[in-house]
């Protein structure tokens, strides 16, 4: 098997892409060369297929029709995936309605391509709305949580 030189600039670009997208790993393949770049991730978390979703959690004070996407405290999904509200099945959720959170605190996980990505608080404050349920598929840019 012939050795292929590795394009260090490509590896650096992939590593920078990990930081920009907050992913834990990325894989690139072209012309028979496959490169996988991963962060020092915590142990792999596996989930059983979600059962019936729990009842929807709504805002503490329903202010009427709100465009959550433009709210200054909204945390949006940085990727397409499936949400998980707790670190493991059977454990309590990361956050609840009315909880006080610190900037950088894990709010939920999004599974994308069999990788569980922590979604962190963009600022400290009180959780005033949880707009997704455990096991719910989400799209890029979809509002997930509101922190005021």
C-alpha positions as CSV (number, residue, x, y, z in Angstrom):
1,X,0.0,0.0,0.0
2,X,1.5,3.3,-1.1
3,X,1.8,6.1,1.5
4,X,-0.1,9.3,0.8
5,X,1.2,12.6,2.0
6,X,-1.3,14.3,4.3
7,X,-2.4,17.9,3.5
8,X,-1.7,19.6,6.8
9,X,-3.6,22.7,5.6
10,X,-6.7,20.5,5.0
11,X,-6.4,19.1,8.5
12,X,-6.1,22.6,9.9
13,X,-9.2,23.7,7.9
14,X,-11.2,20.8,9.2
15,X,-10.1,21.5,12.8
16,X,-11.2,25.1,12.3
17,X,-14.5,24.0,10.9
18,X,-15.0,21.9,14.1
19,X,-14.6,25.0,16.2
20,X,-16.9,27.1,14.0
21,X,-19.7,24.5,14.1
22,X,-19.2,23.3,17.6
23,X,-19.1,19.7,16.3
24,X,-17.1,17.0,18.0
25,X,-15.8,15.3,14.9
26,X,-15.7,15.6,11.1
27,X,-14.7,13.2,8.4
28,X,-13.6,14.1,4.8
29,X,-13.0,11.7,1.9
30,X,-11.7,12.4,-1.5
31,X,-9.9,10.3,-4.1
32,X,-9.4,7.4,-1.7
33,X,-8.0,9.6,1.0
34,X,-10.0,9.7,4.2
35,X,-9.3,12.2,7.0
36,X,-11.1,12.2,10.4
37,X,-10.6,15.0,12.8
38,X,-12.1,14.7,16.3
39,X,-11.9,16.6,19.6
40,X,-11.0,15.1,22.9
41,X,-14.6,13.9,23.4
42,X,-16.1,12.6,26.6
43,X,-17.1,8.9,26.6
44,X,-19.6,8.1,23.8
45,X,-23.2,8.4,25.0
46,X,-25.7,6.1,23.5
47,X,-29.5,6.4,23.7
48,X,-32.3,3.9,23.2
49,X,-34.8,4.9,20.6
50,X,-37.1,7.5,22.2
51,X,-40.5,6.2,23.3
52,X,-43.6,8.4,23.4
53,X,-42.6,12.0,23.8
54,X,-43.3,13.7,27.1
55,X,-46.0,16.4,27.2
56,X,-44.8,19.7,25.6
57,X,-43.2,22.2,27.9
58,X,-44.4,25.7,27.2
59,X,-43.3,29.2,28.3
60,X,-43.9,30.2,31.9
61,X,-45.8,33.2,30.9
62,X,-47.4,32.7,27.5
63,X,-47.0,36.2,26.0
64,X,-49.2,35.5,23.0
65,X,-47.8,34.9,19.5
66,X,-44.1,35.4,19.7
67,X,-41.5,35.3,17.0
68,X,-38.9,33.3,19.0
69,X,-36.4,33.4,16.2
70,X,-35.9,37.2,16.8
71,X,-35.9,37.1,20.6
72,X,-32.5,38.3,21.9
73,X,-32.2,35.4,24.4
74,X,-33.1,32.5,22.1
75,X,-30.7,29.6,21.7
76,X,-30.9,28.3,18.1
77,X,-29.9,24.9,16.8
78,X,-26.5,25.0,15.2
79,X,-27.2,21.8,13.2
80,X,-29.8,19.4,12.0
81,X,-30.3,16.5,14.5
82,X,-32.4,15.1,17.3
83,X,-32.7,16.7,20.7
84,X,-32.0,15.0,24.0
85,X,-32.9,16.9,27.2
86,X,-30.9,14.7,29.6
87,X,-27.4,13.2,29.6
88,X,-28.7,9.6,29.7
89,X,-32.2,8.0,29.5
90,X,-33.7,7.9,33.0
91,X,-31.6,10.8,34.3
92,X,-33.1,14.2,35.0
93,X,-33.0,16.8,32.2
94,X,-30.1,19.3,32.0
95,X,-32.5,22.2,32.6
96,X,-36.1,22.9,33.5
97,X,-38.5,25.8,33.0
98,X,-37.6,28.6,35.4
99,X,-34.0,27.3,36.1
100,X,-31.2,29.8,36.3
101,X,-28.4,28.9,34.0
102,X,-24.8,30.2,33.6
103,X,-23.2,31.2,30.3
104,X,-21.7,28.1,28.7
105,X,-23.8,25.6,30.7
106,X,-25.1,22.6,28.8
107,X,-28.8,23.0,28.0
108,X,-29.4,19.8,25.9
109,X,-27.7,17.5,23.4
110,X,-28.3,17.3,19.7
111,X,-27.4,14.0,18.0
112,X,-26.1,14.5,14.5
113,X,-24.5,11.6,12.6
114,X,-24.3,9.5,15.8
115,X,-22.4,12.2,17.7
116,X,-23.9,13.9,20.7
117,X,-23.2,17.6,20.6
118,X,-23.8,19.7,23.8
119,X,-25.8,22.9,23.2
120,X,-24.6,25.5,25.6
121,X,-26.2,28.7,27.1
122,X,-25.3,31.8,25.1
123,X,-25.6,33.9,28.2
124,X,-26.6,33.5,31.8
125,X,-30.2,34.0,33.0
126,X,-33.5,32.3,33.6
127,X,-35.0,29.7,31.2
128,X,-38.3,31.2,30.2
129,X,-39.3,28.9,27.4
130,X,-38.3,25.4,26.2
131,X,-39.4,25.1,22.6
132,X,-38.4,21.5,21.9
133,X,-39.1,18.1,23.4
134,X,-36.9,15.1,24.1
135,X,-36.4,13.1,21.0
136,X,-37.6,15.8,18.7
137,X,-35.9,16.4,15.3
138,X,-34.7,19.9,14.8
139,X,-33.4,21.9,11.8
140,X,-30.5,24.3,11.6
141,X,-31.4,27.7,13.1
142,X,-34.6,26.4,14.8
143,X,-35.2,28.1,18.2
144,X,-34.7,25.7,21.1
145,X,-34.7,27.6,24.4
146,X,-35.2,31.1,25.5
147,X,-33.0,32.6,28.3
148,X,-33.9,36.0,29.8
